[in-house]
């Protein structure tokens, strides 16, 4: 029995030592990675040629590629703008969604849920807590 206790104690100590060593290695690794942030910057570049297209420039300046957004003629966006993919959301028609009468069981359930919802606030208010 004593041998089993000693063996399990040794296992626990080995696990704790392994965890401590792992934490130390992790700290050293993270310290190396953090280091100087300017050392981790990598800038690359390449040459490119600029082609002056006066027709395209003039079309952009004349706003020929713009379309009305959401049917509003005074708001123009580029035809490749992501906002063009947003749909127009209408307000729901109240005639279609009439509220039905609640049963007595539903009213009791709603009262219970409201009680549970505000129970902590009432308890804290009773104790004198402001927040």
C-alpha positions as a Markdown table, in Angstrom:
| # | Residue | x | y | z |
|---|---|---|---|---|
| 1 | Unk | 0.0 | 0.0 | 0.0 |
| 2 | Unk | 2.8 | 2.4 | 0.9 |
| 3 | Unk | 4.5 | 1.5 | -2.4 |
| 4 | Unk | 1.4 | 2.4 | -4.4 |
| 5 | Unk | 1.0 | 5.7 | -2.6 |
| 6 | Unk | 4.7 | 6.5 | -3.3 |
| 7 | Unk | 4.3 | 5.5 | -6.9 |
| 8 | Unk | 1.2 | 7.7 | -7.5 |
| 9 | Unk | 2.9 | 10.6 | -5.7 |
| 10 | Unk | 5.9 | 10.2 | -8.0 |
| 11 | Unk | 3.6 | 10.3 | -11.0 |
| 12 | Unk | 2.0 | 13.5 | -9.8 |
| 13 | Unk | 5.4 | 15.1 | -9.2 |
| 14 | Unk | 6.5 | 14.0 | -12.7 |
| 15 | Unk | 3.4 | 15.5 | -14.3 |
| 16 | Unk | 3.9 | 18.8 | -12.4 |
| 17 | Unk | 7.5 | 18.9 | -13.4 |
| 18 | Unk | 6.6 | 18.3 | -17.0 |
| 19 | Unk | 4.0 | 21.0 | -16.9 |
| 20 | Unk | 6.5 | 23.4 | -15.3 |
| 21 | Unk | 9.1 | 22.7 | -18.0 |
| 22 | Unk | 6.5 | 23.0 | -20.7 |
| 23 | Unk | 5.5 | 26.4 | -19.4 |
| 24 | Unk | 9.1 | 27.6 | -19.2 |
| 25 | Unk | 9.7 | 26.5 | -22.8 |
| 26 | Unk | 6.5 | 28.2 | -23.9 |
| 27 | Unk | 7.6 | 31.4 | -22.1 |
| 28 | Unk | 11.0 | 31.4 | -23.8 |
| 29 | Unk | 9.4 | 30.7 | -27.2 |
| 30 | Unk | 6.8 | 33.5 | -26.8 |
| 31 | Unk | 9.6 | 35.9 | -25.6 |
| 32 | Unk | 11.5 | 35.2 | -28.7 |
| 33 | Unk | 8.5 | 35.7 | -30.9 |
| 34 | Unk | 7.5 | 38.9 | -29.2 |
| 35 | Unk | 10.9 | 40.5 | -29.3 |
| 36 | Unk | 11.2 | 43.7 | -31.3 |
| 37 | Unk | 8.0 | 44.2 | -33.4 |
| 38 | Unk | 10.0 | 46.0 | -36.1 |
| 39 | Unk | 12.0 | 42.9 | -36.7 |
| 40 | Unk | 8.9 | 41.0 | -37.7 |
| 41 | Unk | 7.9 | 43.5 | -40.4 |
| 42 | Unk | 8.4 | 42.2 | -43.9 |
| 43 | Unk | 8.1 | 44.6 | -46.9 |
| 44 | Unk | 8.0 | 43.5 | -50.4 |
| 45 | Unk | 7.5 | 45.4 | -53.6 |
| 46 | Unk | 7.5 | 45.1 | -57.3 |
| 47 | Unk | 7.7 | 47.4 | -60.2 |
| 48 | Unk | 4.5 | 48.2 | -62.1 |
| 49 | Unk | 3.8 | 50.3 | -65.1 |
| 50 | Unk | 1.1 | 52.9 | -65.1 |
| 51 | Unk | -1.1 | 53.2 | -68.2 |
| 52 | Unk | -2.9 | 56.5 | -68.6 |
| 53 | Unk | -6.3 | 55.8 | -69.9 |
| 54 | Unk | -8.0 | 59.2 | -70.4 |
| 55 | Unk | -11.3 | 57.6 | -71.5 |
| 56 | Unk | -11.6 | 55.6 | -68.3 |
| 57 | Unk | -10.5 | 58.6 | -66.2 |
| 58 | Unk | -13.2 | 60.8 | -67.8 |
| 59 | Unk | -15.9 | 58.1 | -67.3 |
| 60 | Unk | -15.0 | 57.9 | -63.6 |
| 61 | Unk | -15.1 | 61.7 | -63.2 |
| 62 | Unk | -18.4 | 61.9 | -65.0 |
| 63 | Unk | -19.9 | 59.3 | -62.6 |
| 64 | Unk | -21.0 | 57.0 | -65.5 |
| 65 | Unk | -20.3 | 53.8 | -63.6 |
| 66 | Unk | -22.5 | 54.8 | -60.6 |
| 67 | Unk | -25.9 | 53.4 | -60.0 |
| 68 | Unk | -28.7 | 54.5 | -57.6 |
| 69 | Unk | -28.6 | 52.6 | -54.3 |
| 70 | Unk | -31.8 | 51.1 | -52.9 |
| 71 | Unk | -33.9 | 52.9 | -55.5 |
| 72 | Unk | -32.8 | 56.3 | -54.2 |
| 73 | Unk | -31.7 | 58.5 | -57.0 |
| 74 | Unk | -29.8 | 60.9 | -54.8 |
| 75 | Unk | -27.5 | 58.2 | -53.4 |
| 76 | Unk | -25.2 | 56.8 | -56.1 |
| 77 | Unk | -22.7 | 54.0 | -55.5 |
| 78 | Unk | -20.2 | 52.2 | -57.8 |
| 79 | Unk | -21.7 | 49.2 | -59.6 |
| 80 | Unk | -19.1 | 47.0 | -58.0 |
| 81 | Unk | -19.8 | 48.3 | -54.4 |
| 82 | Unk | -20.8 | 45.6 | -51.9 |
| 83 | Unk | -23.6 | 47.7 | -50.7 |
| 84 | Unk | -25.5 | 46.9 | -53.9 |
| 85 | Unk | -25.9 | 43.4 | -52.6 |
| 86 | Unk | -27.8 | 44.5 | -49.5 |
| 87 | Unk | -31.5 | 44.1 | -49.8 |
| 88 | Unk | -34.1 | 46.6 | -49.0 |
| 89 | Unk | -35.9 | 45.5 | -45.8 |
| 90 | Unk | -39.5 | 46.7 | -45.6 |
| 91 | Unk | -41.4 | 47.2 | -42.4 |
| 92 | Unk | -43.8 | 44.3 | -41.7 |
| 93 | Unk | -47.4 | 44.9 | -42.5 |
| 94 | Unk | -49.3 | 45.0 | -39.3 |
| 95 | Unk | -52.4 | 43.6 | -41.0 |
| 96 | Unk | -50.6 | 40.3 | -41.8 |
| 97 | Unk | -49.2 | 39.8 | -38.3 |
| 98 | Unk | -52.1 | 40.2 | -35.9 |
| 99 | Unk | -51.4 | 39.3 | -32.3 |
| 100 | Unk | -53.6 | 36.4 | -31.2 |
| 101 | Unk | -55.1 | 36.1 | -27.7 |
| 102 | Unk | -52.9 | 34.3 | -25.2 |
| 103 | Unk | -54.2 | 31.4 | -23.3 |
| 104 | Unk | -54.3 | 31.3 | -19.6 |
| 105 | Unk | -51.4 | 28.9 | -19.5 |
| 106 | Unk | -49.3 | 31.2 | -21.8 |
| 107 | Unk | -50.0 | 34.2 | -19.5 |
| 108 | Unk | -48.9 | 32.2 | -16.4 |
| 109 | Unk | -45.8 | 31.1 | -18.2 |
| 110 | Unk | -45.0 | 34.7 | -19.3 |
| 111 | Unk | -45.5 | 35.9 | -15.7 |
| 112 | Unk | -43.2 | 33.2 | -14.4 |
| 113 | Unk | -40.5 | 34.0 | -17.0 |
| 114 | Unk | -40.7 | 37.7 | -16.1 |
| 115 | Unk | -40.4 | 36.9 | -12.4 |
| 116 | Unk | -37.3 | 34.8 | -13.1 |
| 117 | Unk | -35.9 | 37.5 | -15.4 |
| 118 | Unk | -36.0 | 40.3 | -12.8 |
| 119 | Unk | -35.5 | 38.2 | -9.6 |
| 120 | Unk | -31.8 | 39.1 | -9.3 |
| 121 | Unk | -32.5 | 42.8 | -9.8 |
| 122 | Unk | -35.2 | 42.8 | -7.1 |
| 123 | Unk | -32.9 | 40.8 | -4.7 |
| 124 | Unk | -30.0 | 43.3 | -5.2 |
| 125 | Unk | -32.4 | 46.3 | -4.8 |
| 126 | Unk | -33.7 | 44.8 | -1.6 |
| 127 | Unk | -30.1 | 44.5 | -0.3 |
| 128 | Unk | -29.4 | 48.1 | -1.2 |
| 129 | Unk | -27.0 | 47.6 | -4.1 |
| 130 | Unk | -27.2 | 50.3 | -6.8 |
| 131 | Unk | -25.8 | 48.4 | -9.7 |
